[in-house]
C-alpha cells in the first residue's frame, strides 16, 4: 500500500480477530499464517 503495491492474502483459514484499518483499508481476513515456518519450508510442503 505504501509503495503502490496491491495484494490479496490467501489461505484456508479466516481470522475472526478485529484489526485496525490502515489508511482506510481493512486487513484481509483470508490468510493462514504459520509461525516459525520459512517460505521455503511451506513450498516444500506444497510439493509433497
C-alpha distance matrix in Angstrom:
0.0 3.8 5.4 5.0 5.3 6.2 8.5 11.3 13.4 17.1 20.3 23.7 23.0 21.5 20.7 22.7 21.2 19.6 16.3 15.0 12.2 9.1 8.6 10.7 9.1 11.6 11.6 12.8 16.5 17.6 17.3 20.1 19.7 22.7 23.4 25.2 24.7 23.3 21.7 25.0 27.0 25.0 25.5 29.2 29.5 28.1 30.8 33.5
3.8 0.0 3.8 5.6 7.4 9.5 11.9 14.9 16.6 20.3 23.4 26.8 26.0 24.5 23.3 25.3 23.4 21.6 18.0 16.3 13.7 10.1 9.2 12.2 11.6 14.2 14.3 16.0 19.5 20.8 20.2 22.7 21.8 24.5 24.7 26.1 25.9 24.4 23.0 26.2 28.4 26.9 27.4 31.0 31.5 30.5 33.0 35.7
5.4 3.8 0.0 3.8 5.7 9.0 11.6 15.1 17.1 20.6 23.8 27.4 27.1 26.0 25.3 27.6 26.0 24.5 21.0 19.7 17.1 13.7 12.7 15.4 14.4 17.0 16.7 17.7 21.3 22.0 21.2 23.5 22.6 25.1 25.5 26.5 25.9 23.9 22.2 25.1 27.6 26.2 26.2 29.8 30.8 29.5 31.7 34.7
5.0 5.6 3.8 0.0 3.8 6.6 10.0 13.5 16.2 19.6 23.1 26.6 26.5 25.3 25.0 27.2 26.0 24.5 21.3 20.0 16.9 13.9 12.5 14.4 13.2 16.0 16.2 16.8 20.6 21.1 20.8 23.5 23.3 26.0 26.9 28.3 27.4 25.4 23.3 26.2 28.7 26.9 26.7 30.4 31.1 29.4 31.7 34.7
5.3 7.4 5.7 3.8 0.0 3.8 6.6 10.3 12.9 16.1 19.6 23.2 23.4 22.6 22.5 25.1 24.2 23.2 20.2 19.6 16.8 14.2 13.7 15.2 13.1 15.1 14.6 14.6 18.2 18.2 17.7 20.3 20.3 22.9 24.2 25.5 24.3 22.4 20.0 22.9 25.3 23.3 23.1 26.8 27.5 25.7 28.0 31.0
6.2 9.5 9.0 6.6 3.8 0.0 3.8 7.1 10.3 13.4 17.1 20.5 20.7 19.6 19.9 22.4 22.0 21.0 18.4 18.1 15.3 13.4 13.2 13.8 11.1 12.7 12.3 11.7 15.3 15.1 15.3 18.2 18.8 21.8 23.5 25.3 24.0 22.4 19.9 23.0 25.0 22.6 22.5 26.3 26.4 24.4 27.0 29.8
8.5 11.9 11.6 10.0 6.6 3.8 0.0 3.8 6.7 9.7 13.3 16.8 17.2 16.6 17.1 20.0 19.9 19.5 17.2 17.8 15.5 14.2 14.9 15.3 11.9 12.4 11.0 9.5 12.8 12.0 11.8 14.7 15.5 18.5 20.5 22.4 20.9 19.6 16.9 20.1 21.8 19.2 19.2 23.0 22.9 20.9 23.6 26.3
11.3 14.9 15.1 13.5 10.3 7.1 3.8 0.0 3.8 6.5 10.1 13.4 13.8 13.1 14.2 17.1 17.5 17.6 15.9 17.1 15.2 14.8 16.2 15.8 12.1 11.5 9.7 7.1 9.8 8.5 8.9 12.0 13.6 16.8 19.2 21.5 20.0 19.3 16.7 19.9 21.1 18.0 18.4 22.0 21.3 19.3 22.3 24.7
13.4 16.6 17.1 16.2 12.9 10.3 6.7 3.8 0.0 3.8 6.9 10.4 10.6 10.4 11.4 14.7 15.3 16.1 14.7 16.6 15.5 15.6 17.7 17.4 13.7 12.1 9.4 6.3 7.9 6.0 5.3 8.2 9.9 13.1 15.7 18.2 16.7 16.5 14.2 17.6 18.2 15.1 16.0 19.5 18.5 16.8 20.2 22.2
17.1 20.3 20.6 19.6 16.1 13.4 9.7 6.5 3.8 0.0 3.8 7.2 8.5 9.3 11.4 14.8 16.2 17.7 17.0 19.4 18.6 19.1 21.2 20.7 16.9 14.9 12.2 8.7 8.9 5.5 4.9 7.1 9.8 12.6 15.8 18.3 16.4 16.4 14.0 17.0 17.2 13.6 14.5 17.7 16.2 14.3 17.7 19.4
20.3 23.4 23.8 23.1 19.6 17.1 13.3 10.1 6.9 3.8 0.0 3.8 5.5 7.7 10.1 13.6 15.4 17.6 17.6 20.5 20.4 21.2 23.8 23.2 19.4 16.9 13.9 10.6 9.4 5.8 4.5 4.8 8.3 10.6 14.1 16.8 14.9 15.7 13.9 16.6 15.9 12.3 13.8 16.5 14.3 12.8 16.5 17.5
23.7 26.8 27.4 26.6 23.2 20.5 16.8 13.4 10.4 7.2 3.8 0.0 3.8 6.9 10.0 13.0 15.5 18.2 18.9 22.1 22.4 23.7 26.4 25.5 21.8 18.9 16.1 12.8 10.6 7.3 7.0 6.4 10.1 11.8 15.3 18.1 16.5 17.9 16.4 18.7 17.4 13.8 15.6 17.7 14.8 13.6 17.2 17.5
23.0 26.0 27.1 26.5 23.4 20.7 17.2 13.8 10.6 8.5 5.5 3.8 0.0 3.8 6.4 9.4 11.9 14.8 15.8 19.3 20.0 21.7 24.7 23.6 20.2 16.9 14.0 11.3 8.3 6.1 5.9 5.5 8.8 11.1 14.1 17.4 16.5 18.4 17.5 20.2 18.8 15.5 17.8 19.9 17.1 16.5 20.2 20.4
21.5 24.5 26.0 25.3 22.6 19.6 16.6 13.1 10.4 9.3 7.7 6.9 3.8 0.0 3.8 6.3 9.1 11.6 12.9 16.3 17.0 19.1 22.1 20.7 17.4 13.9 11.4 9.0 5.4 4.7 6.2 7.5 10.4 13.3 15.9 19.4 19.0 20.7 19.8 22.9 21.8 18.5 20.8 23.2 20.6 19.8 23.6 24.0
20.7 23.3 25.3 25.0 22.5 19.9 17.1 14.2 11.4 11.4 10.1 10.0 6.4 3.8 0.0 3.8 5.5 8.4 9.9 13.5 14.8 17.1 20.4 19.2 16.2 12.6 9.9 8.6 5.1 6.6 7.0 8.1 9.7 12.8 14.5 18.2 18.5 20.4 20.1 23.4 22.3 19.4 22.1 24.5 22.1 21.8 25.6 26.0
22.7 25.3 27.6 27.2 25.1 22.4 20.0 17.1 14.7 14.8 13.6 13.0 9.4 6.3 3.8 0.0 3.8 6.7 9.5 13.0 14.8 17.7 21.0 19.4 16.9 13.1 11.3 10.8 7.3 9.6 10.8 11.9 13.2 16.1 17.4 21.2 21.8 24.0 23.8 27.1 25.9 23.1 25.8 28.1 25.6 25.4 29.2 29.4
21.2 23.4 26.0 26.0 24.2 22.0 19.9 17.5 15.3 16.2 15.4 15.5 11.9 9.1 5.5 3.8 0.0 3.8 6.4 10.1 12.5 15.4 18.8 17.7 15.6 12.0 10.0 10.8 8.2 11.2 11.7 12.8 13.2 16.1 16.6 20.3 21.5 23.5 23.7 27.2 26.1 23.7 26.6 28.9 26.8 26.8 30.6 30.9
19.6 21.6 24.5 24.5 23.2 21.0 19.5 17.6 16.1 17.7 17.6 18.2 14.8 11.6 8.4 6.7 3.8 0.0 3.8 6.8 9.4 12.6 15.9 14.6 13.1 9.7 8.7 10.6 9.0 12.7 13.6 15.4 15.6 18.7 19.1 22.7 23.9 25.5 25.6 29.2 28.5 26.1 28.8 31.5 29.6 29.4 33.1 33.8
16.3 18.0 21.0 21.3 20.2 18.4 17.2 15.9 14.7 17.0 17.6 18.9 15.8 12.9 9.9 9.5 6.4 3.8 0.0 3.8 6.5 9.2 12.7 12.1 10.5 7.6 6.4 9.4 9.1 12.8 13.2 15.3 14.9 18.2 18.3 21.7 22.8 24.0 24.0 27.7 27.5 25.3 27.8 30.6 29.1 28.9 32.6 33.6
15.0 16.3 19.7 20.0 19.6 18.1 17.8 17.1 16.6 19.4 20.5 22.1 19.3 16.3 13.5 13.0 10.1 6.8 3.8 0.0 3.8 6.6 9.8 9.4 8.9 7.1 7.5 11.1 11.9 15.6 16.1 18.4 18.0 21.2 21.1 24.3 25.5 26.3 26.1 30.0 30.1 28.0 30.2 33.3 32.1 31.7 35.3 36.6
12.2 13.7 17.1 16.9 16.8 15.3 15.5 15.2 15.5 18.6 20.4 22.4 20.0 17.0 14.8 14.8 12.5 9.4 6.5 3.8 0.0 3.8 6.5 5.7 5.3 4.7 6.5 10.1 11.9 15.3 16.2 19.0 18.9 22.4 22.7 25.7 26.5 26.8 26.2 30.0 30.5 28.2 30.1 33.4 32.4 31.6 35.1 36.7
9.1 10.1 13.7 13.9 14.2 13.4 14.2 14.8 15.6 19.1 21.2 23.7 21.7 19.1 17.1 17.7 15.4 12.6 9.2 6.6 3.8 0.0 3.8 5.3 5.2 6.6 7.8 11.3 13.9 16.7 17.1 19.9 19.4 22.7 22.9 25.4 26.1 26.0 25.2 29.0 29.9 27.9 29.5 32.9 32.3 31.5 34.8 36.7
8.6 9.2 12.7 12.5 13.7 13.2 14.9 16.2 17.7 21.2 23.8 26.4 24.7 22.1 20.4 21.0 18.8 15.9 12.7 9.8 6.5 3.8 0.0 3.8 5.6 8.6 10.7 13.7 16.7 19.3 19.9 23.0 22.6 26.0 26.3 28.7 29.1 28.7 27.7 31.3 32.6 30.5 31.8 35.3 34.9 33.9 37.1 39.2
10.7 12.2 15.4 14.4 15.2 13.8 15.3 15.8 17.4 20.7 23.2 25.5 23.6 20.7 19.2 19.4 17.7 14.6 12.1 9.4 5.7 5.3 3.8 0.0 3.8 6.8 9.9 12.7 15.4 18.2 19.5 22.8 23.0 26.6 27.2 30.0 30.3 30.1 28.9 32.6 33.7 31.3 32.6 36.1 35.4 34.1 37.4 39.4
9.1 11.6 14.4 13.2 13.1 11.1 11.9 12.1 13.7 16.9 19.4 21.8 20.2 17.4 16.2 16.9 15.6 13.1 10.5 8.9 5.3 5.2 5.6 3.8 0.0 3.8 6.7 9.0 12.0 14.5 15.8 19.2 19.7 23.4 24.3 27.1 27.2 27.0 25.6 29.3 30.3 27.7 29.0 32.5 31.7 30.4 33.7 35.7
11.6 14.2 17.0 16.0 15.1 12.7 12.4 11.5 12.1 14.9 16.9 18.9 16.9 13.9 12.6 13.1 12.0 9.7 7.6 7.1 4.7 6.6 8.6 6.8 3.8 0.0 3.8 6.3 8.7 11.6 13.2 16.5 17.2 21.0 22.0 25.2 25.3 25.6 24.4 28.2 28.7 26.0 27.6 31.0 29.8 28.6 32.1 33.8
11.6 14.3 16.7 16.2 14.6 12.3 11.0 9.7 9.4 12.2 13.9 16.1 14.0 11.4 9.9 11.3 10.0 8.7 6.4 7.5 6.5 7.8 10.7 9.9 6.7 3.8 0.0 3.8 6.1 9.0 9.8 13.0 13.5 17.2 18.3 21.4 21.5 22.0 20.9 24.7 25.1 22.4 24.2 27.5 26.3 25.4 28.9 30.5
12.8 16.0 17.7 16.8 14.6 11.7 9.5 7.1 6.3 8.7 10.6 12.8 11.3 9.0 8.6 10.8 10.8 10.6 9.4 11.1 10.1 11.3 13.7 12.7 9.0 6.3 3.8 0.0 3.8 5.6 7.1 10.6 12.0 15.8 17.7 20.8 20.4 20.8 19.3 23.0 23.2 20.2 21.8 25.1 23.7 22.5 26.0 27.6
16.5 19.5 21.3 20.6 18.2 15.3 12.8 9.8 7.9 8.9 9.4 10.6 8.3 5.4 5.1 7.3 8.2 9.0 9.1 11.9 11.9 13.9 16.7 15.4 12.0 8.7 6.1 3.8 0.0 3.8 5.9 9.0 10.9 14.6 16.6 20.1 19.8 20.9 19.7 23.3 22.9 19.8 21.8 24.8 22.9 21.9 25.6 26.7
17.6 20.8 22.0 21.1 18.2 15.1 12.0 8.5 6.0 5.5 5.8 7.3 6.1 4.7 6.6 9.6 11.2 12.7 12.8 15.6 15.3 16.7 19.3 18.2 14.5 11.6 9.0 5.6 3.8 0.0 3.8 7.0 9.9 13.4 16.1 19.4 18.4 19.3 17.8 21.0 20.6 17.3 19.0 21.9 19.9 18.6 22.2 23.4
17.3 20.2 21.2 20.8 17.7 15.3 11.8 8.9 5.3 4.9 4.5 7.0 5.9 6.2 7.0 10.8 11.7 13.6 13.2 16.1 16.2 17.1 19.9 19.5 15.8 13.2 9.8 7.1 5.9 3.8 0.0 3.7 6.3 9.8 12.5 15.7 14.7 15.6 14.3 17.6 17.2 14.0 16.0 18.9 17.1 16.2 19.9 21.0
20.1 22.7 23.5 23.5 20.3 18.2 14.7 12.0 8.2 7.1 4.8 6.4 5.5 7.5 8.1 11.9 12.8 15.4 15.3 18.4 19.0 19.9 23.0 22.8 19.2 16.5 13.0 10.6 9.0 7.0 3.7 0.0 3.8 6.5 9.7 12.8 11.7 13.2 12.4 15.5 14.4 11.3 14.0 16.4 14.3 14.0 17.8 18.5
19.7 21.8 22.6 23.3 20.3 18.8 15.5 13.6 9.9 9.8 8.3 10.1 8.8 10.4 9.7 13.2 13.2 15.6 14.9 18.0 18.9 19.4 22.6 23.0 19.7 17.2 13.5 12.0 10.9 9.9 6.3 3.8 0.0 3.8 6.3 9.4 9.0 10.7 10.8 14.1 13.0 10.7 13.8 16.0 14.4 14.9 18.5 19.2
22.7 24.5 25.1 26.0 22.9 21.8 18.5 16.8 13.1 12.6 10.6 11.8 11.1 13.3 12.8 16.1 16.1 18.7 18.2 21.2 22.4 22.7 26.0 26.6 23.4 21.0 17.2 15.8 14.6 13.4 9.8 6.5 3.8 0.0 3.8 6.4 5.8 8.5 9.4 12.1 10.3 8.7 12.3 13.9 12.3 13.7 17.0 17.2
23.4 24.7 25.5 26.9 24.2 23.5 20.5 19.2 15.7 15.8 14.1 15.3 14.1 15.9 14.5 17.4 16.6 19.1 18.3 21.1 22.7 22.9 26.3 27.2 24.3 22.0 18.3 17.7 16.6 16.1 12.5 9.7 6.3 3.8 0.0 3.8 5.6 8.6 10.8 13.3 11.6 11.1 14.7 16.0 14.9 16.8 19.8 19.9
25.2 26.1 26.5 28.3 25.5 25.3 22.4 21.5 18.2 18.3 16.8 18.1 17.4 19.4 18.2 21.2 20.3 22.7 21.7 24.3 25.7 25.4 28.7 30.0 27.1 25.2 21.4 20.8 20.1 19.4 15.7 12.8 9.4 6.4 3.8 0.0 3.8 6.7 9.9 11.6 9.8 10.6 14.0 14.7 14.3 16.7 19.2 19.3
24.7 25.9 25.9 27.4 24.3 24.0 20.9 20.0 16.7 16.4 14.9 16.5 16.5 19.0 18.5 21.8 21.5 23.9 22.8 25.5 26.5 26.1 29.1 30.3 27.2 25.3 21.5 20.4 19.8 18.4 14.7 11.7 9.0 5.8 5.6 3.8 0.0 3.8 6.6 8.1 6.2 6.9 10.2 11.0 10.8 13.1 15.5 15.8
23.3 24.4 23.9 25.4 22.4 22.4 19.6 19.3 16.5 16.4 15.7 17.9 18.4 20.7 20.4 24.0 23.5 25.5 24.0 26.3 26.8 26.0 28.7 30.1 27.0 25.6 22.0 20.8 20.9 19.3 15.6 13.2 10.7 8.5 8.6 6.7 3.8 0.0 3.8 5.3 5.2 6.5 8.7 10.0 11.0 12.8 14.7 15.8
21.7 23.0 22.2 23.3 20.0 19.9 16.9 16.7 14.2 14.0 13.9 16.4 17.5 19.8 20.1 23.8 23.7 25.6 24.0 26.1 26.2 25.2 27.7 28.9 25.6 24.4 20.9 19.3 19.7 17.8 14.3 12.4 10.8 9.4 10.8 9.9 6.6 3.8 0.0 3.8 5.5 5.1 6.1 8.6 9.9 10.6 12.6 14.5
25.0 26.2 25.1 26.2 22.9 23.0 20.1 19.9 17.6 17.0 16.6 18.7 20.2 22.9 23.4 27.1 27.2 29.2 27.7 30.0 30.0 29.0 31.3 32.6 29.3 28.2 24.7 23.0 23.3 21.0 17.6 15.5 14.1 12.1 13.3 11.6 8.1 5.3 3.8 0.0 3.8 5.4 5.0 6.2 8.7 9.8 10.7 12.6
27.0 28.4 27.6 28.7 25.3 25.0 21.8 21.1 18.2 17.2 15.9 17.4 18.8 21.8 22.3 25.9 26.1 28.5 27.5 30.1 30.5 29.9 32.6 33.7 30.3 28.7 25.1 23.2 22.9 20.6 17.2 14.4 13.0 10.3 11.6 9.8 6.2 5.2 5.5 3.8 0.0 3.8 5.4 5.1 6.4 8.8 10.1 10.9
25.0 26.9 26.2 26.9 23.3 22.6 19.2 18.0 15.1 13.6 12.3 13.8 15.5 18.5 19.4 23.1 23.7 26.1 25.3 28.0 28.2 27.9 30.5 31.3 27.7 26.0 22.4 20.2 19.8 17.3 14.0 11.3 10.7 8.7 11.1 10.6 6.9 6.5 5.1 5.4 3.8 0.0 3.8 5.4 5.1 6.4 8.9 10.0
25.5 27.4 26.2 26.7 23.1 22.5 19.2 18.4 16.0 14.5 13.8 15.6 17.8 20.8 22.1 25.8 26.6 28.8 27.8 30.2 30.1 29.5 31.8 32.6 29.0 27.6 24.2 21.8 21.8 19.0 16.0 14.0 13.8 12.3 14.7 14.0 10.2 8.7 6.1 5.0 5.4 3.8 0.0 3.8 5.3 5.1 6.5 8.9
29.2 31.0 29.8 30.4 26.8 26.3 23.0 22.0 19.5 17.7 16.5 17.7 19.9 23.2 24.5 28.1 28.9 31.5 30.6 33.3 33.4 32.9 35.3 36.1 32.5 31.0 27.5 25.1 24.8 21.9 18.9 16.4 16.0 13.9 16.0 14.7 11.0 10.0 8.6 6.2 5.1 5.4 3.8 0.0 3.8 5.4 5.3 6.5
29.5 31.5 30.8 31.1 27.5 26.4 22.9 21.3 18.5 16.2 14.3 14.8 17.1 20.6 22.1 25.6 26.8 29.6 29.1 32.1 32.4 32.3 34.9 35.4 31.7 29.8 26.3 23.7 22.9 19.9 17.1 14.3 14.4 12.3 14.9 14.3 10.8 11.0 9.9 8.7 6.4 5.1 5.3 3.8 0.0 3.8 5.4 5.1
28.1 30.5 29.5 29.4 25.7 24.4 20.9 19.3 16.8 14.3 12.8 13.6 16.5 19.8 21.8 25.4 26.8 29.4 28.9 31.7 31.6 31.5 33.9 34.1 30.4 28.6 25.4 22.5 21.9 18.6 16.2 14.0 14.9 13.7 16.8 16.7 13.1 12.8 10.6 9.8 8.8 6.4 5.1 5.4 3.8 0.0 3.8 5.4
30.8 33.0 31.7 31.7 28.0 27.0 23.6 22.3 20.2 17.7 16.5 17.2 20.2 23.6 25.6 29.2 30.6 33.1 32.6 35.3 35.1 34.8 37.1 37.4 33.7 32.1 28.9 26.0 25.6 22.2 19.9 17.8 18.5 17.0 19.8 19.2 15.5 14.7 12.6 10.7 10.1 8.9 6.5 5.3 5.4 3.8 0.0 3.8
33.5 35.7 34.7 34.7 31.0 29.8 26.3 24.7 22.2 19.4 17.5 17.5 20.4 24.0 26.0 29.4 30.9 33.8 33.6 36.6 36.7 36.7 39.2 39.4 35.7 33.8 30.5 27.6 26.7 23.4 21.0 18.5 19.2 17.2 19.9 19.3 15.8 15.8 14.5 12.6 10.9 10.0 8.9 6.5 5.1 5.4 3.8 0.0
